Amino acid sequence: MRFIKYLGRLLGEFFTFAMQNKAWWIVPLVLVLLLIALLIVSGGAIAPFIYQIF
């Protein structure tokens, strides 16, 4: 629970930084990095089940 709270606060700071400094290019960059991290974490969790199929 603390991790999600910390992650939400961190993302809020990124978006606040982008709004204050008009650095809108950083928003898609952060979103893509989060998507890649999610794919890596979910891929590591699913991999053992894929090996059992074959």
PQR file with spaces between the fields and no chain letter, atoms N, CA, C, O and H, PARSE charges and radii, in Angstrom:
ATOM       1  N    MET     1       0.820   -1.186    0.000 -0.4000 1.5000
ATOM       2  CA   MET     1       0.000    0.000    0.000 -0.0000 2.0000
ATOM       3  C    MET     1       0.864    1.249    0.000  0.5500 1.7000
ATOM       4  O    MET     1       0.549    2.231   -0.673 -0.5500 1.4000
ATOM       5  N    ARG     2       1.952    1.211    0.755 -0.4000 1.5000
ATOM       6  CA   ARG     2       2.827    2.381    0.807 -0.0000 2.0000
ATOM       7  C    ARG     2       3.489    2.632   -0.537  0.5500 1.7000
ATOM       8  O    ARG     2       3.733    3.779   -0.911 -0.5500 1.4000
ATOM       9  H    ARG     2       2.207    0.413    1.302  0.4000 1.0000
ATOM      10  N    PHE     3       3.787    1.540   -1.277 -0.4000 1.5000
ATOM      11  CA   PHE     3       4.429    1.684   -2.582 -0.0000 2.0000
ATOM      12  C    PHE     3       3.513    2.403   -3.564  0.5500 1.7000
ATOM      13  O    PHE     3       3.960    3.273   -4.312 -0.5500 1.4000
ATOM      14  H    PHE     3       3.589    0.608   -0.973  0.4000 1.0000
ATOM      15  N    ILE     4       2.234    2.041   -3.561 -0.4000 1.5000
ATOM      16  CA   ILE     4       1.276    2.676   -4.470 -0.0000 2.0000
ATOM      17  C    ILE     4       1.114    4.154   -4.118  0.5500 1.7000
ATOM      18  O    ILE     4       1.028    5.002   -5.006 -0.5500 1.4000
ATOM      19  H    ILE     4       1.872    1.334   -2.954  0.4000 1.0000
ATOM      20  N    LYS     5       1.075    4.452   -2.838 -0.4000 1.5000
ATOM      21  CA   LYS     5       0.962    5.839   -2.387 -0.0000 2.0000
ATOM      22  C    LYS     5       2.187    6.642   -2.828  0.5500 1.7000
ATOM      23  O    LYS     5       2.058    7.774   -3.293 -0.5500 1.4000
ATOM      24  H    LYS     5       1.145    3.763   -2.118  0.4000 1.0000
ATOM      25  N    TYR     6       3.366    6.052   -2.681 -0.4000 1.5000
ATOM      26  CA   TYR     6       4.601    6.718   -3.087 -0.0000 2.0000
ATOM      27  C    TYR     6       4.640    6.909   -4.604  0.5500 1.7000
ATOM      28  O    TYR     6       5.043    7.967   -5.088 -0.5500 1.4000
ATOM      29  H    TYR     6       3.471    5.132   -2.304  0.4000 1.0000
ATOM      30  N    LEU     7       4.223    5.892   -5.349 -0.4000 1.5000
ATOM      31  CA   LEU     7       4.211    5.983   -6.807 -0.0000 2.0000
ATOM      32  C    LEU     7       3.243    7.062   -7.281  0.5500 1.7000
ATOM      33  O    LEU     7       3.560    7.813   -8.203 -0.5500 1.4000
ATOM      34  H    LEU     7       3.895    5.033   -4.955  0.4000 1.0000
ATOM      35  N    GLY     8       2.076    7.147   -6.665 -0.4000 1.5000
ATOM      36  CA   GLY     8       1.114    8.187   -7.018 -0.0000 2.0000
ATOM      37  C    GLY     8       1.648    9.578   -6.746  0.5500 1.7000
ATOM      38  O    GLY     8       1.442   10.492   -7.544 -0.5500 1.4000
ATOM      39  H    GLY     8       1.818    6.537   -5.916  0.4000 1.0000
ATOM      40  N    ARG     9       2.332    9.743   -5.627 -0.4000 1.5000
ATOM      41  CA   ARG     9       2.911   11.044   -5.306 -0.0000 2.0000
ATOM      42  C    ARG     9       4.032   11.395   -6.271  0.5500 1.7000
ATOM      43  O    ARG     9       4.176   12.555   -6.656 -0.5500 1.4000
ATOM      44  H    ARG     9       2.499    9.000   -4.979  0.4000 1.0000
ATOM      45  N    LEU    10       4.825   10.409   -6.666 -0.4000 1.5000
ATOM      46  CA   LEU    10       5.914   10.639   -7.614 -0.0000 2.0000
ATOM      47  C    LEU    10       5.371   11.049   -8.980  0.5500 1.7000
ATOM      48  O    LEU    10       5.880   11.986   -9.595 -0.5500 1.4000
ATOM      49  H    LEU    10       4.708    9.466   -6.353  0.4000 1.0000
ATOM      50  N    LEU    11       4.341   10.354   -9.457 -0.4000 1.5000
ATOM      51  CA   LEU    11       3.731   10.712  -10.740 -0.0000 2.0000
ATOM      52  C    LEU    11       3.100   12.094  -10.679  0.5500 1.7000
ATOM      53  O    LEU    11       3.164   12.851  -11.647 -0.5500 1.4000
ATOM      54  H    LEU    11       3.927    9.592   -8.958  0.4000 1.0000
ATOM      55  N    GLY    12       2.492   12.425   -9.551 -0.4000 1.5000
ATOM      56  CA   GLY    12       1.933   13.769   -9.375 -0.0000 2.0000
ATOM      57  C    GLY    12       3.000   14.839   -9.464  0.5500 1.7000
ATOM      58  O    GLY    12       2.772   15.900  -10.045 -0.5500 1.4000
ATOM      59  H    GLY    12       2.440   11.810   -8.764  0.4000 1.0000
ATOM      60  N    GLU    13       4.163   14.572   -8.894 -0.4000 1.5000
ATOM      61  CA   GLU    13       5.259   15.536   -8.975 -0.0000 2.0000
ATOM      62  C    GLU    13       5.763   15.680  -10.403  0.5500 1.7000
ATOM      63  O    GLU    13       6.101   16.784  -10.827 -0.5500 1.4000
ATOM      64  H    GLU    13       4.349   13.710   -8.422  0.4000 1.0000
ATOM      65  N    PHE    14       5.818   14.574  -11.158 -0.4000 1.5000
ATOM      66  CA   PHE    14       6.224   14.664  -12.564 -0.0000 2.0000
ATOM      67  C    PHE    14       5.262   15.547  -13.353  0.5500 1.7000
ATOM      68  O    PHE    14       5.688   16.416  -14.114 -0.5500 1.4000
ATOM      69  H    PHE    14       5.543   13.677  -10.814  0.4000 1.0000
ATOM      70  N    PHE    15       3.955   15.319  -13.167 -0.4000 1.5000
ATOM      71  CA   PHE    15       2.972   16.100  -13.914 -0.0000 2.0000
ATOM      72  C    PHE    15       2.968   17.565  -13.475  0.5500 1.7000
ATOM      73  O    PHE    15       2.780   18.457  -14.301 -0.5500 1.4000
ATOM      74  H    PHE    15       3.609   14.613  -12.550  0.4000 1.0000
ATOM      75  N    THR    16       3.171   17.815  -12.193 -0.4000 1.5000
ATOM      76  CA   THR    16       3.267   19.196  -11.717 -0.0000 2.0000
ATOM      77  C    THR    16       4.487   19.881  -12.310  0.5500 1.7000
ATOM      78  O    THR    16       4.412   21.039  -12.721 -0.5500 1.4000
ATOM      79  H    THR    16       3.324   17.089  -11.522  0.4000 1.0000
ATOM      80  N    PHE    17       5.602   19.177  -12.357 -0.4000 1.5000
ATOM      81  CA   PHE    17       6.815   19.720  -12.974 -0.0000 2.0000
ATOM      82  C    PHE    17       6.577   20.051  -14.439  0.5500 1.7000
ATOM      83  O    PHE    17       6.999   21.101  -14.922 -0.5500 1.4000
ATOM      84  H    PHE    17       5.663   18.237  -12.023  0.4000 1.0000
ATOM      85  N    ALA    18       5.893   19.143  -15.151 -0.4000 1.5000
ATOM      86  CA   ALA    18       5.624   19.364  -16.576 -0.0000 2.0000
ATOM      87  C    ALA    18       4.715   20.569  -16.778  0.5500 1.7000
ATOM      88  O    ALA    18       4.914   21.341  -17.716 -0.5500 1.4000
ATOM      89  H    ALA    18       5.550   18.290  -14.759  0.4000 1.0000
ATOM      90  N    MET    19       3.725   20.739  -15.915 -0.4000 1.5000
ATOM      91  CA   MET    19       2.814   21.870  -16.057 -0.0000 2.0000
ATOM      92  C    MET    19       3.497   23.195  -15.737  0.5500 1.7000
ATOM      93  O    MET    19       3.290   24.182  -16.443 -0.5500 1.4000
ATOM      94  H    MET    19       3.564   20.112  -15.153  0.4000 1.0000
ATOM      95  N    GLN    20       4.301   23.230  -14.690 -0.4000 1.5000
ATOM      96  CA   GLN    20       4.949   24.476  -14.278 -0.0000 2.0000
ATOM      97  C    GLN    20       6.028   24.912  -15.249  0.5500 1.7000
ATOM      98  O    GLN    20       6.179   26.106  -15.507 -0.5500 1.4000
ATOM      99  H    GLN    20       4.469   22.429  -14.116  0.4000 1.0000
ATOM     100  N    ASN    21       6.791   23.956  -15.797 -0.4000 1.5000
ATOM     101  CA   ASN    21       7.903   24.288  -16.674 -0.0000 2.0000
ATOM     102  C    ASN    21       7.573   24.144  -18.152  0.5500 1.7000
ATOM     103  O    ASN    21       8.440   24.305  -19.011 -0.5500 1.4000
ATOM     104  H    ASN    21       6.668   22.986  -15.587  0.4000 1.0000
ATOM     105  N    LYS    22       6.325   23.844  -18.437 -0.4000 1.5000
ATOM     106  CA   LYS    22       5.871   23.651  -19.818 -0.0000 2.0000
ATOM     107  C    LYS    22       6.739   22.622  -20.543  0.5500 1.7000
ATOM     108  O    LYS    22       7.105   22.801  -21.704 -0.5500 1.4000
ATOM     109  H    LYS    22       5.620   23.714  -17.739  0.4000 1.0000
ATOM     110  N    ALA    23       7.054   21.557  -19.838 -0.4000 1.5000
ATOM     111  CA   ALA    23       7.857   20.463  -20.389 -0.0000 2.0000
ATOM     112  C    ALA    23       6.938   19.294  -20.675  0.5500 1.7000
ATOM     113  O    ALA    23       7.022   18.258  -20.015 -0.5500 1.4000
ATOM     114  H    ALA    23       6.756   21.412  -18.894  0.4000 1.0000
ATOM     115  N    TRP    24       6.055   19.453  -21.661 -0.4000 1.5000
ATOM     116  CA   TRP    24       5.059   18.432  -21.951 -0.0000 2.0000
ATOM     117  C    TRP    24       5.663   17.186  -22.580  0.5500 1.7000
ATOM     118  O    TRP    24       5.007   16.145  -22.622 -0.5500 1.4000
ATOM     119  H    TRP    24       5.987   20.294  -22.197  0.4000 1.0000
ATOM     120  N    TRP    25       6.888   17.265  -23.067 -0.4000 1.5000
ATOM     121  CA   TRP    25       7.543   16.109  -23.660 -0.0000 2.0000
ATOM     122  C    TRP    25       7.846   15.046  -22.611  0.5500 1.7000
ATOM     123  O    TRP    25       8.027   13.878  -22.957 -0.5500 1.4000
ATOM     124  H    TRP    25       7.420   18.111  -23.033  0.4000 1.0000
ATOM     125  N    ILE    26       7.903   15.426  -21.336 -0.4000 1.5000
ATOM     126  CA   ILE    26       8.261   14.465  -20.295 -0.0000 2.0000
ATOM     127  C    ILE    26       7.091   13.534  -19.948  0.5500 1.7000
ATOM     128  O    ILE    26       7.316   12.429  -19.454 -0.5500 1.4000
ATOM     129  H    ILE    26       7.755   16.374  -21.055  0.4000 1.0000
ATOM     130  N    VAL    27       5.861   13.958  -20.194 -0.4000 1.5000
ATOM     131  CA   VAL    27       4.697   13.146  -19.846 -0.0000 2.0000
ATOM     132  C    VAL    27       4.664   11.846  -20.650  0.5500 1.7000
ATOM     133  O    VAL    27       4.548   10.778  -20.050 -0.5500 1.4000
ATOM     134  H    VAL    27       5.678   14.856  -20.595  0.4000 1.0000
ATOM     135  N    PRO    28       4.761   11.889  -21.997 -0.5600 1.5000
ATOM     136  CA   PRO    28       4.773   10.613  -22.726  0.2800 2.0000
ATOM     137  C    PRO    28       5.986    9.748  -22.394  0.5500 1.7000
ATOM     138  O    PRO    28       5.895    8.521  -22.406 -0.5500 1.4000
ATOM     139  N    LEU    29       7.106   10.374  -22.101 -0.4000 1.5000
ATOM     140  CA   LEU    29       8.304    9.627  -21.735 -0.0000 2.0000
ATOM     141  C    LEU    29       8.079    8.828  -20.455  0.5500 1.7000
ATOM     142  O    LEU    29       8.439    7.653  -20.388 -0.5500 1.4000
ATOM     143  H    LEU    29       7.180   11.371  -22.091  0.4000 1.0000
ATOM     144  N    VAL    30       7.496    9.446  -19.456 -0.4000 1.5000
ATOM     145  CA   VAL    30       7.223    8.766  -18.190 -0.0000 2.0000
ATOM     146  C    VAL    30       6.191    7.660  -18.397  0.5500 1.7000
ATOM     147  O    VAL    30       6.327    6.573  -17.835 -0.5500 1.4000
ATOM     148  H    VAL    30       7.204   10.401  -19.511  0.4000 1.0000
ATOM     149  N    LEU    31       5.168    7.926  -19.194 -0.4000 1.5000
ATOM     150  CA   LEU    31       4.147    6.907  -19.446 -0.0000 2.0000
ATOM     151  C    LEU    31       4.720    5.691  -20.172  0.5500 1.7000
ATOM     152  O    LEU    31       4.362    4.557  -19.852 -0.5500 1.4000
ATOM     153  H    LEU    31       5.057    8.809  -19.651  0.4000 1.0000
ATOM     154  N    VAL    32       5.595    5.911  -21.131 -0.4000 1.5000
ATOM     155  CA   VAL    32       6.218    4.799  -21.858 -0.0000 2.0000
ATOM     156  C    VAL    32       7.125    4.000  -20.928  0.5500 1.7000
ATOM     157  O    VAL    32       7.135    2.770  -20.983 -0.5500 1.4000
ATOM     158  H    VAL    32       5.886    6.832  -21.391  0.4000 1.0000
ATOM     159  N    LEU    33       7.874    4.671  -20.090 -0.4000 1.5000
ATOM     160  CA   LEU    33       8.739    3.962  -19.146 -0.0000 2.0000
ATOM     161  C    LEU    33       7.920    3.130  -18.159  0.5500 1.7000
ATOM     162  O    LEU    33       8.312    2.013  -17.822 -0.5500 1.4000
ATOM     163  H    LEU    33       7.866    5.670  -20.044  0.4000 1.0000
ATOM     164  N    LEU    34       6.794    3.660  -17.695 -0.4000 1.5000
ATOM     165  CA   LEU    34       5.930    2.890  -16.803 -0.0000 2.0000
ATOM     166  C    LEU    34       5.330    1.680  -17.510  0.5500 1.7000
ATOM     167  O    LEU    34       5.208    0.610  -16.914 -0.5500 1.4000
ATOM     168  H    LEU    34       6.476    4.567  -17.968  0.4000 1.0000
ATOM     169  N    LEU    35       4.958    1.842  -18.767 -0.4000 1.5000
ATOM     170  CA   LEU    35       4.417    0.727  -19.539 -0.0000 2.0000
ATOM     171  C    LEU    35       5.465   -0.369  -19.726  0.5500 1.7000
ATOM     172  O    LEU    35       5.151   -1.552  -19.599 -0.5500 1.4000
ATOM     173  H    LEU    35       5.058    2.712  -19.251  0.4000 1.0000
ATOM     174  N    ILE    36       6.696    0.011  -20.024 -0.4000 1.5000
ATOM     175  CA   ILE    36       7.775   -0.966  -20.189 -0.0000 2.0000
ATOM     176  C    ILE    36       8.038   -1.692  -18.872  0.5500 1.7000
ATOM     177  O    ILE    36       8.235   -2.907  -18.860 -0.5500 1.4000
ATOM     178  H    ILE    36       6.952    0.972  -20.128  0.4000 1.0000
ATOM     179  N    ALA    37       8.040   -0.956  -17.771 -0.4000 1.5000
ATOM     180  CA   ALA    37       8.251   -1.585  -16.464 -0.0000 2.0000
ATOM     181  C    ALA    37       7.123   -2.561  -16.151  0.5500 1.7000
ATOM     182  O    ALA    37       7.372   -3.636  -15.606 -0.5500 1.4000
ATOM     183  H    ALA    37       7.880    0.031  -17.781  0.4000 1.0000
ATOM     184  N    LEU    38       5.891   -2.203  -16.486 -0.4000 1.5000
ATOM     185  CA   LEU    38       4.757   -3.093  -16.249 -0.0000 2.0000
ATOM     186  C    LEU    38       4.873   -4.360  -17.083  0.5500 1.7000
ATOM     187  O    LEU    38       4.570   -5.451  -16.600 -0.5500 1.4000
ATOM     188  H    LEU    38       5.688   -1.330  -16.928  0.4000 1.0000
ATOM     189  N    LEU    39       5.307   -4.224  -18.330 -0.4000 1.5000
ATOM     190  CA   LEU    39       5.478   -5.401  -19.183 -0.0000 2.0000
ATOM     191  C    LEU    39       6.581   -6.319  -18.665  0.5500 1.7000
ATOM     192  O    LEU    39       6.443   -7.541  -18.719 -0.5500 1.4000
ATOM     193  H    LEU    39       5.553   -3.337  -18.722  0.4000 1.0000
ATOM     194  N    ILE    40       7.662   -5.750  -18.170 -0.4000 1.5000
ATOM     195  CA   ILE    40       8.757   -6.557  -17.626 -0.0000 2.0000
ATOM     196  C    ILE    40       8.303   -7.316  -16.388  0.5500 1.7000
ATOM     197  O    ILE    40       8.592   -8.504  -16.242 -0.5500 1.4000
ATOM     198  H    ILE    40       7.774   -4.757  -18.127  0.4000 1.0000
ATOM     199  N    VAL    41       7.596   -6.636  -15.500 -0.4000 1.5000
ATOM     200  CA   VAL    41       7.141   -7.283  -14.267 -0.0000 2.0000
ATOM     201  C    VAL    41       6.117   -8.365  -14.574  0.5500 1.7000
ATOM     202  O    VAL    41       6.192   -9.463  -14.023 -0.5500 1.4000
ATOM     203  H    VAL    41       7.361   -5.672  -15.619  0.4000 1.0000
ATOM     204  N    SER    42       5.164   -8.067  -15.445 -0.4000 1.5000
ATOM     205  CA   SER    42       4.145   -9.070  -15.760 -0.0000 2.0000
ATOM     206  C    SER    42       4.735  -10.220  -16.576  0.5500 1.7000
ATOM     207  O    SER    42       4.293  -11.359  -16.429 -0.5500 1.4000
ATOM     208  H    SER    42       5.102   -7.175  -15.893  0.4000 1.0000
ATOM     209  N    GLY    43       5.710   -9.953  -17.421 -0.4000 1.5000
ATOM     210  CA   GLY    43       6.357  -11.009  -18.190 -0.0000 2.0000
ATOM     211  C    GLY    43       7.134  -11.959  -17.305  0.5500 1.7000
ATOM     212  O    GLY    43       7.174  -13.161  -17.566 -0.5500 1.4000
ATOM     213  H    GLY    43       6.070   -9.027  -17.540  0.4000 1.0000
ATOM     214  N    GLY    44       7.746  -11.438  -16.273 -0.4000 1.5000
ATOM     215  CA   GLY    44       8.469  -12.294  -15.332 -0.0000 2.0000
ATOM     216  C    GLY    44       7.541  -13.169  -14.524  0.5500 1.7000
ATOM     217  O    GLY    44       7.913  -14.274  -14.131 -0.5500 1.4000
ATOM     218  H    GLY    44       7.714  -10.462  -16.061  0.4000 1.0000
ATOM     219  N    ALA    45       6.340  -12.688  -14.273 -0.4000 1.5000
ATOM     220  CA   ALA    45       5.378  -13.474  -13.497 -0.0000 2.0000
ATOM     221  C    ALA    45       4.703  -14.538  -14.353  0.5500 1.7000
ATOM     222  O    ALA    45       4.294  -15.578  -13.836 -0.5500 1.4000
ATOM     223  H    ALA    45       6.038  -11.790  -14.592  0.4000 1.0000
ATOM     224  N    ILE    46       4.581  -14.294  -15.643 -0.4000 1.5000
ATOM     225  CA   ILE    46       3.873  -15.221  -16.525 -0.0000 2.0000
ATOM     226  C    ILE    46       4.810  -16.286  -17.104  0.5500 1.7000
ATOM     227  O    ILE    46       4.347  -17.362  -17.483 -0.5500 1.4000
ATOM     228  H    ILE    46       4.913  -13.450  -16.064  0.4000 1.0000
ATOM     229  N    ALA    47       6.097  -16.014  -17.180 -0.4000 1.5000
ATOM     230  CA   ALA    47       7.054  -16.898  -17.836 -0.0000 2.0000
ATOM     231  C    ALA    47       7.032  -18.347  -17.325  0.5500 1.7000
ATOM     232  O    ALA    47       7.075  -19.263  -18.147 -0.5500 1.4000
ATOM     233  H    ALA    47       6.473  -15.140  -16.872  0.4000 1.0000
ATOM     234  N    PRO    48       6.969  -18.596  -16.027 -0.5600 1.5000
ATOM     235  CA   PRO    48       6.954  -20.007  -15.587  0.2800 2.0000
ATOM     236  C    PRO    48       5.754  -20.794  -16.110  0.5500 1.7000
ATOM     237  O    PRO    48       5.862  -21.996  -16.350 -0.5500 1.4000
ATOM     238  N    PHE    49       4.631  -20.138  -16.286 -0.4000 1.5000
ATOM     239  CA   PHE    49       3.442  -20.825  -16.779 -0.0000 2.0000
ATOM     240  C    PHE    49       3.555  -21.129  -18.266  0.5500 1.7000
ATOM     241  O    PHE    49       3.007  -22.132  -18.724 -0.5500 1.4000
ATOM     242  H    PHE    49       4.544  -19.161  -16.091  0.4000 1.0000
ATOM     243  N    ILE    50       4.241  -20.302  -19.023 -0.4000 1.5000
ATOM     244  CA   ILE    50       4.421  -20.546  -20.439 -0.0000 2.0000
ATOM     245  C    ILE    50       5.315  -21.771  -20.664  0.5500 1.7000
ATOM     246  O    ILE    50       5.074  -22.550  -21.587 -0.5500 1.4000
ATOM     247  H    ILE    50       4.686  -19.488  -18.650  0.4000 1.0000
ATOM     248  N    TYR    51       6.338  -21.944  -19.832 -0.4000 1.5000
ATOM     249  CA   TYR    51       7.222  -23.095  -19.967 -0.0000 2.0000
ATOM     250  C    TYR    51       6.477  -24.394  -19.698  0.5500 1.7000
ATOM     251  O    TYR    51       6.816  -25.417  -20.293 -0.5500 1.4000
ATOM     252  H    TYR    51       6.534  -21.312  -19.082  0.4000 1.0000
ATOM     253  N    GLN    52       5.496  -24.393  -18.843 -0.4000 1.5000
ATOM     254  CA   GLN    52       4.749  -25.602  -18.530 -0.0000 2.0000
ATOM     255  C    GLN    52       3.857  -26.018  -19.700  0.5500 1.7000
ATOM     256  O    GLN    52       3.553  -27.201  -19.853 -0.5500 1.4000
ATOM     257  H    GLN    52       5.221  -23.562  -18.360  0.4000 1.0000
ATOM     258  N    ILE    53       3.444  -25.075  -20.512 -0.4000 1.5000
ATOM     259  CA   ILE    53       2.586  -25.406  -21.663 -0.0000 2.0000
ATOM     260  C    ILE    53       3.361  -26.237  -22.681  0.5500 1.7000
ATOM     261  O    ILE    53       2.824  -27.192  -23.243 -0.5500 1.4000
ATOM     262  H    ILE    53       3.692  -24.114  -20.388  0.4000 1.0000
ATOM     263  N    PHE    54       4.610  -25.880  -22.918 -0.4000 1.5000
ATOM     264  CA   PHE    54       5.403  -26.587  -23.925 -0.0000 2.0000
ATOM     265  C    PHE    54       6.169  -27.707  -23.260  0.5500 1.7000
ATOM     266  O    PHE    54       6.905  -28.433  -23.929 -0.5500 1.4000
ATOM     267  H    PHE    54       5.046  -25.104  -22.462  0.4000 1.0000
